[in-house]
Amino acid sequence: MILDTLTVDPDTFAAATGWESKPEGLCKGDQCVPAPEAATADGRLDVAAAAERLGMAIVEDAERGLFAVGPESGGRALTTAVVPDLPFTDADGNPFSLTSLHGRKVLLVAWASW
């Protein structure tokens, strides 16, 4: 979610993140996180406080006056360490599967020119 202010209407936050502001806290489905500090006196939502409670990263672009708010992480960068069996090719162009390395540690390095 890209914002130009860290105080938003709760409906805007819900539409972008799926987290609704309710009396019991910020809720997504049947999961609720108490966040009384996220509610402002004028009925808006303090995104920085909500992000802190939900484990969302916030990055500021001060030059443009914008903020990027990432998805909730639950306190962890990854929700699982299971990698799908993606199709790869080796240096000779032969098909290669990560499952052939089952039980070994693997480091994947990705690069893009853009």
N, C-alpha and C positions, 0 to 999 in steps of 0.2 A: 504494500500500500504506500503510495506517495502522497505526502501532505505538505502544505505550506504553513501549517500551525499544528501544535501538539494539543490543542483543545478542539474536540469535534462533537458533533451531534451523535448521540448513542446509535441512532439508526444508520448513520454513515459508517461507523465502526463495525456494526453488525453485518452490514452488506459486504464490507471488504474482508472481514475476518471470520465471520460465522459466530462470533462471541456476542451474545446479547446482554445488555445491562438489565438486570432484574433486582428486586429487593434483596435477594439472597446473595447477589454478587454478579460476576460475569459468567454466563452460562453458554455452553455449547452442547446441545442435546440434553442428556440427563446429568452431565458433568458441570458442576458450578465451583467457582473459585471466589472466596470472599475477597472483595477489593473495595472497602469503604473509602479508601483514599483516592480512588479513581473518579468518584462523583464530585463534580464541582457545585458550588452554591447556585449557579444559574441553570442547572440541569444538564450541563454538557459533560463530556467525558475527558479526563486528563489522560491522554494517550501514553505519556511517559510512565505514569503510575500503573496503568493497565498493563503495559508492556512488561514492566518489572515483575508484576504478579504472575503473568502468563509465560514468562521466559522468552519474550520476543526481543530481538535485537533492533536497535534504532541507530541509524547512521544519518548524520547531518551533513548536508552540502551547504555550508555557510555562505559561499559565494552566490548561490542561487536562492537561498532562503527556503530550501526544501528538506524534508525528512523522509527517509525510507524506513518502513517498519516491516520487519520480517515475520514469518509465521512462528507460532508458538513452538517451543522445543521441548517443553517438559523438563528443562534443566539439563538436557543432553543434546549434543549436536546431531546424533543419529538416533532414530527410534529402534533400529535393529542393525546388526552387523552381518546380516544375510545379504549376499549379493546375488541378483538374478543371473542365470546362465546366459550371458550376453554372447553374441557371435563375434569372434575375433579372428584375425589371420596372423600367422607368424611372419617372420622376416622373409620367408620364402614364398609367401602367399598361400600357405596351406591353412585349412580351417583349424582353429584352436579353441578349446573349451576350458574355462576356469575350473570346472569340476574335475579335470584331470590333475589339478594341484590340490585336491582335497586334503586337508590336514596340514598344509604348509601355509606360512605367512606369505601374503602377496601384496606388493606395492604397485598400484596403478598410477601412472603418470599420464595426464591428459594435457593436450596442447591444442590451441586454436589460434589462427592467424588474425582473427578479428577482435 
